[in-house]
């Protein structure tokens, strides 16, 4: 069977410029140099289907959390010729505020999420501020409303979403975090999302400090490597280097990077 091939686009919608290296690793990093964080949503598409991966944060959330919102991530889909109403399937890698906001702006979408993530976001662990602080209760409530409207699809573990697209449960960062494995013209590309915020989280290795289960997060690095065609096929969730390593799609001012194309030399 010949697998279909997909294009993958990373759309930067926000940033946090004032951030240092020591904030991004669970083990002590002796360097005090700047290490900004970028925020992305991703589009996976071919002639048959278009899938949005994550939904970003809103203007309210940006203000409350001191992030810079460059543009609404859902409105930015228009740069790829996509209207919000065209989106039928959304993969939520997890339900943190910067990945699961703006659900209300997608009127026709079904939302794909791991069982463990909803259990985590709605269960006993949310009694602790340590786990709760990266969630926005309004996002969780919005998803539950979609659940009661039969617009949430649950997954448990590693599953095929469509030919050439696999969901891979990683855990670690949250109880039900999932990554995406996508077949492209250059081979299998893995959208790690927050299974690895930065390239350096995997390469040190040292996880990002927001973590539910350190053992799962470290094991997840091996899972990502095994799923990808090469280390150059793994895309971290928040690293500004993604925009340096991959070519822009169209006008660089649109801030859309083509991940299905080989990285720059």
Secondary structure, 3 states (H helix, E strand, C coil): CCCCCCEEEEEEEEEECCCEHHHCCCCCCCCCCECCEEEEEEEEECCCCEEEECCCCCHHHHHHHCCEECCCCCHHHHHHCCCHHHCCEEECCCCECCCCCCHHHCCCCEEEEEHHHHHHHHCHHHHCHHHHCCECHHHHHHHHHHHHCCCEEEECCCEEEECCEEEEECCCCCCCCEEEEEEECCEEEEEEECCCCCHHHHHHCCCCCCCCCHHHHHHHHHHHHHHCCCHHHEEECCCCHHHHHCCECCCHHHCEEECCCCCCC
